[in-house]
Amino acid sequence: MNGEGKWTQMNVQVMGILNVTPDSFSDGGRYDTVQGAVERAYELIEAGADVLDIGAESTRPGYTPLDDETEWSRLEPVLQALLPDIPVPISIDTYHASTAERAMVLGVQIINDISACGDPRMPQVLRRGTAQYVYMHNRTHVDRTLGSKVFVEETRLGVERLLDAGVESRRIIVDPGIGFAKTQEQNLGCMRDIDLFCDLGYPVLLGTSRKRVIGNALEVPVDERLEGTLATVAYGVLHGVRIVRVHDVKETVRVCRMLEAICNVVTN
């Protein structure tokens, strides 16, 4: 609370996941036609999604990387069908600079990159465009000796490289990378210390939906991870997260709106 007796205003965006892939861990193959993807997009919006995140490559554990041309061949027809009339911003889930460049030309407003800006061309592509950019913490290998403070510092240094390359700070979003190059304990530690990522000074996106960290904690399969996902969403939001990336949009929206109703109350 501030000195006037008022909670800092909370405004959480719910990012709905739309996978146009044949092999995603949760919903692979369900929306891999243009018609199916468009129908799903509007279902997510009807459920309350503030943003759509469209991905053409599965990044489940053990995934096979997709080349940029194949990725674009999956994305382009869906984007062409959606962008002229869609009432919410569209994000694309890609680590290929060439895909990001093509998508921004079409009007995509967010580039969601799981690779910690692994493509050396990405900063210059971003600099020429106007889209926001999600910098997600990731590593080339798991190091079990590291704690969340190290991951926060690695994230800070990664963002500094973007700033040095000329990417505007107002366009940067940070993601702690839950489920990427981290052990179960490290994933839980990053969740517990999510406020340290928020303290970097950029909007924080949290993507925990149906992930293995929840399955391991609760000992449940992918299709029984809703409650665990909502618990991580609530914890994250109460500690400063402002964007949550989820499959189950309706339920998540209700949790976020209820938290906002509680935390945005003015007290005298």
KAFEN-V726536 format. One record per pair of residues at least 6 apart in sequence whose ideal C-beta (glycine too) atoms are under 8 Angstrom apart, sorted by sequence separation. I is the first residue (numbers start at 1). GAP is how many residues later the second one is. If there is no record, write none. Layout:
((I,GAP) (I,GAP))
//
This chain:
((1,6) (2,6) (22,6) (23,6) (30,6) (31,6) (57,6) (94,6) (113,6) (117,6) (163,6) (198,6) (208,6) (214,6) (215,6) (218,6) (246,6) (1,7) (19,7) (21,7) (22,7) (45,7) (83,7) (92,7) (104,7) (126,7) (190,7) (197,7) (215,7) (218,7) (237,7) (19,8) (21,8) (31,8) (44,8) (57,8) (82,8) (92,8) (103,8) (179,8) (182,8) (220,8) (233,8) (236,8) (244,8) (19,9) (31,9) (57,9) (94,9) (113,9) (163,9) (178,9) (218,9) (17,10) (22,10) (30,10) (56,10) (162,10) (194,10) (215,10) (218,10) (19,11) (20,11) (21,11) (41,11) (79,11) (92,11) (100,11) (214,11) (217,11) (233,11) (19,12) (20,12) (178,12) (194,12) (210,12) (244,12) (18,13) (19,13) (41,13) (79,13) (100,13) (159,13) (177,13) (178,13) (215,13) (233,13) (56,14) (57,14) (137,14) (176,14) (211,14) (214,14) (56,15) (111,15) (139,15) (159,15) (176,15) (210,15) (214,15) (56,16) (92,16) (209,16) (210,16) (20,17) (37,17) (75,17) (90,17) (91,17) (94,17) (137,17) (191,17) (229,17) (56,18) (90,18) (91,18) (92,18) (94,18) (95,18) (117,18) (137,18) (176,18) (211,18) (214,18) (229,18) (230,18) (237,18) (18,19) (56,19) (75,19) (90,19) (91,19) (92,19) (93,19) (94,19) (95,19) (116,19) (155,19) (210,19) (229,19) (233,19) (237,19) (89,20) (90,20) (91,20) (92,20) (95,20) (111,20) (113,20) (116,20) (118,20) (135,20) (209,20) (54,21) (89,21) (91,21) (93,21) (104,21) (110,21) (111,21) (113,21) (115,21) (116,21) (137,21) (155,21) (176,21) (208,21) (230,21) (234,21) (238,21) (18,22) (97,22) (100,22) (109,22) (110,22) (111,22) (112,22) (113,22) (114,22) (116,22) (191,22) (226,22) (230,22) (233,22) (237,22) (18,23) (71,23) (83,23) (95,23) (96,23) (97,23) (98,23) (108,23) (109,23) (110,23) (111,23) (113,23) (115,23) (116,23) (135,23) (174,23) (229,23) (233,23) (54,24) (75,24) (79,24) (83,24) (95,24) (97,24) (101,24) (110,24) (112,24) (114,24) (135,24) (187,24) (208,24) (54,25) (71,25) (83,25) (97,25) (100,25) (104,25) (151,25) (188,25) (208,25) (226,25) (230,25) (234,25) (238,25) (18,26) (72,26) (76,26) (80,26) (100,26) (104,26) (151,26) (174,26) (187,26) (206,26) (72,27) (79,27) (95,27) (97,27) (101,27) (104,27) (135,27) (206,27) (16,28) (68,28) (71,28) (75,28) (97,28) (101,28) (103,28) (148,28) (174,28) (176,28) (178,28) (179,28) (208,28) (16,29) (79,29) (100,29) (133,29) (173,29) (174,29) (175,29) (178,29) (179,29) (184,29) (188,29) (28,30) (52,30) (68,30) (72,30) (76,30) (172,30) (173,30) (174,30) (175,30) (176,30) (178,30) (206,30) (16,31) (24,31) (68,31) (100,31) (151,31) (173,31) (174,31) (175,31) (173,32) (175,32) (179,32) (184,32) (204,32) (16,33) (25,33) (169,33) (178,33) (179,33) (184,33) (14,34) (15,34) (18,34) (20,34) (21,34) (24,34) (52,34) (59,34) (133,34) (179,34) (14,35) (15,35) (16,35) (18,35) (19,35) (20,35) (21,35) (23,35) (25,35) (151,35) (178,35) (206,35) (14,36) (15,36) (16,36) (17,36) (18,36) (19,36) (20,36) (21,36) (24,36) (25,36) (52,36) (54,36) (57,36) (126,36) (204,36) (205,36) (209,36) (13,37) (14,37) (15,37) (16,37) (18,37) (21,37) (23,37) (51,37) (52,37) (54,37) (55,37) (56,37) (57,37) (135,37) (137,37) (204,37) (205,37) (206,37) (207,37) (209,37) (210,37) (13,38) (15,38) (17,38) (50,38) (51,38) (52,38) (53,38) (54,38) (55,38) (56,38) (116,38) (123,38) (127,38) (133,38) (135,38) (136,38) (137,38) (148,38) (204,38) (205,38) (206,38) (207,38) (209,38) (19,39) (49,39) (50,39) (51,39) (52,39) (53,39) (54,39) (55,39) (123,39) (126,39) (127,39) (132,39) (133,39) (134,39) (135,39) (136,39) (137,39) (138,39) (142,39) (144,39) (147,39) (151,39) (203,39) (204,39) (205,39) (206,39) (207,39) (209,39) (23,40) (38,40) (51,40) (53,40) (127,40) (131,40) (132,40) (133,40) (134,40) (135,40) (136,40) (137,40) (141,40) (142,40) (146,40) (203,40) (205,40) (37,41) (41,41) (45,41) (117,41) (124,41) (126,41) (130,41) (132,41) (134,41) (136,41) (139,41) (140,41) (142,41) (148,41) (152,41) (159,41) (191,41) (194,41) (198,41) (32,42) (45,42) (116,42) (123,42) (138,42) (139,42) (144,42) (147,42) (148,42) (155,42) (194,42) (198,42) (34,43) (38,43) (45,43) (91,43) (123,43) (137,43) (138,43) (159,43) (198,43) (34,44) (37,44) (38,44) (117,44) (123,44) (136,44) (148,44) (149,44) (152,44) (156,44) (191,44) (195,44) (37,45) (41,45) (117,45) (126,45) (148,45) (152,45) (155,45) (191,45) (194,45) (195,45) (194,46) (34,47) (149,47) (194,47) (148,48) (152,48) (21,53) (20,54) (178,54) (20,55) (59,55) (53,57) (55,57) (20,58) (51,59) (53,59) (116,61) (110,63) (112,63) (114,63) (114,66) (136,69) (173,70) (134,71) (136,71) (15,76) (112,93) (61,118) (59,121) (112,133) (61,151) (26,183) (26,184) (25,185) (15,190) (17,192) (51,192) (53,192) (26,196) (25,197) (49,200) (48,201) (47,202) (48,202) (47,203) (49,204) (44,205) (48,205) (47,206) (27,220) (26,221) (12,225) (10,227) (15,228) (17,228) (12,229) (13,229) (14,229) (15,229) (17,229) (12,230) (13,230) (14,230) (15,230) (16,230) (17,230) (11,231) (12,231) (13,231) (15,231) (16,231) (12,232) (14,232) (16,233) (14,235) (14,238) (14,239) (14,242) (12,244) (12,247) (12,248) (10,249) (11,249) (10,250) (10,253) (10,254) (8,255) (9,255) (7,256) (7,257) (7,258) (6,260) (7,260) (5,261) (6,261) (5,262) (5,263) (1,266))
//
